[in-house]
């Protein structure tokens, strides 16, 4: 259950409305590194957390905070669109070149949203849940969260450098600070779990003959690997192995060789089995489709 307060999570002030910058802010809302990503990531991770409740609660608190971040950014986009001059919209009718990108303005801010924010990125591409990481493993989830906040904070830093609007710089500086806290809290949780340097999932071990590959760096280039690199020598961070270098990388398999396919695949004479046997695959597929259609009708 969620409660909405009329007061924003942070004051939004736009001193010099800029519709082009409003378009840039969309990336922080609906881009793969934006707030819609982390909001959904944290909430869905929380709803599936089966361990100690404090980790579920932490995820819920932060996911809820991210809803507020989307709200302030959407407000900032709308306030920046107050500066969208009508002549830019009029140009769409008469100038095909301007119509393509409206001079850097996102056309859908006017055409689809009526001068408001959208759940999309800076190019108007709708946000996709395909970018969220929910692994059902607390250690994996926390590490994904550190990465998400790291990338998101980088985006916010770039946005802050793109504007000279004092109000926007103020808001983005606040969001940078919150991204700092979020990165640090995920790292602190990993430290508390004693898994700062472990391998996820931590209940699976590399055993037997496979262990020789667990801490060996494989070289895949002509230039030799720096033997003094941290990942090439010395104990592994998890304390369970010693780093080594295998250069060039070993060829552990054989050349791939696929058998010819059945006639029904129509892969060509050179790629078709000479016995003509296809296992009745085409008939099976056709029968399945016809059966499904029959059930529907």
Protein Blocks (a to p, Z undefined) as FASTA:
>chain_A
ZZddfbdfbdcddfbgcfklmmmmmmmmmmmkbmklmmmmmmmmmmmpcbdfklmmmmmm
mmmmmmmmmmmmmmmmmmmmmmmcfklmmmmmmmmklmmnnnoiafklmmmnnopacddd
fkopacdfklpccehpaklmmmmmmmmmmmmmmmmmmmmmmpccfklmmmmmmmmmmmmm
mmmmmmmmmmmnopmmmccdfkbccehjllmmmmcccdfbfbdcdfkbmklgcjdfklpa
ccddddddddfbdcdddddddfklonojklccfklpaohmmmmmmmmmmmmmmmmZZ
